[in-house]
Amino acid sequence: MKISDLQDKTIINITDGSNIGKISDLEIDKEGKIINFYSMTRKFFFKFSSKESVFTIDQVVKIGEDVILVELN
């Protein structure tokens, strides 16, 4: 799987069903293993706001065709 494939998937928190956003960046160790995912949630109400979330590979429950399911508390 390519990084660009991961960036197209929506991230959903299975704990509360919230939409976390899409992957904006990855942190990779020296051996090439993914350590952390970074996602950016953008909201457009009366003004633009964004929030960055960070989660580890251990918090990923499933990577599906369209979504990435994570378990965040």
C-alpha positions as CSV (number, residue, x, y, z in Angstrom):
1,M,0.0,0.0,0.0
2,K,1.2,3.5,-0.9
3,I,1.2,6.5,1.4
4,S,-1.0,8.3,-1.1
5,D,-3.5,5.4,-0.7
6,L,-3.6,6.0,3.0
7,Q,-4.1,9.7,2.6
8,D,-7.3,9.2,0.7
9,K,-9.0,7.2,3.5
10,T,-11.2,8.8,6.2
11,I,-10.1,8.1,9.8
12,I,-12.9,7.1,12.1
13,N,-12.6,6.7,15.9
14,I,-14.5,3.6,16.9
15,T,-14.9,4.7,20.5
16,D,-17.3,7.5,19.7
17,G,-17.8,7.3,15.9
18,S,-16.2,10.7,15.3
19,N,-14.6,11.6,12.0
20,I,-11.0,12.5,12.7
21,G,-10.1,13.5,9.2
22,K,-7.5,12.3,6.8
23,I,-3.8,11.5,7.2
24,S,-1.7,14.6,6.7
25,D,1.7,13.1,7.6
26,L,3.5,10.0,8.9
27,E,6.4,9.5,11.3
28,I,8.7,6.6,10.2
29,D,11.6,5.1,12.2
30,K,15.0,4.3,10.8
31,E,13.9,0.8,9.7
32,G,11.0,2.2,7.7
33,K,8.2,1.2,10.1
34,I,5.3,3.7,10.8
35,I,5.4,5.1,14.3
36,N,2.8,7.8,14.3
37,F,0.0,9.0,12.0
38,Y,-0.9,12.7,11.9
39,S,-4.3,13.8,10.8
40,M,-5.8,17.2,10.2
41,T,-9.5,17.9,10.9
42,R,-10.8,21.1,9.2
43,K,-14.1,22.8,10.1
44,F,-15.8,25.6,8.3
45,F,-18.5,27.2,10.4
46,F,-18.4,31.0,10.9
47,K,-14.6,30.8,10.6
48,F,-12.0,28.3,9.6
49,S,-10.5,26.1,12.2
50,S,-8.3,23.0,12.2
51,K,-7.1,20.5,14.7
52,E,-4.2,18.1,14.4
53,S,-4.5,14.6,15.9
54,V,-1.7,12.1,16.5
55,F,-2.2,8.4,16.9
56,T,0.1,5.4,16.9
57,I,0.1,2.3,14.7
58,D,-1.0,0.3,17.8
59,Q,-4.3,2.4,17.9
60,V,-5.2,1.3,14.3
61,V,-7.8,-1.3,14.5
62,K,-8.4,-1.9,10.8
63,I,-7.5,-0.3,7.4
64,G,-10.4,-0.8,5.1
65,E,-11.0,0.1,1.5
66,D,-12.4,3.6,2.3
67,V,-11.7,4.1,6.0
68,I,-9.1,3.6,8.7
69,L,-10.6,2.6,12.0
70,V,-8.7,3.7,15.1
71,E,-9.5,3.3,18.9
72,L,-8.8,6.6,20.7
73,N,-9.9,7.4,24.2
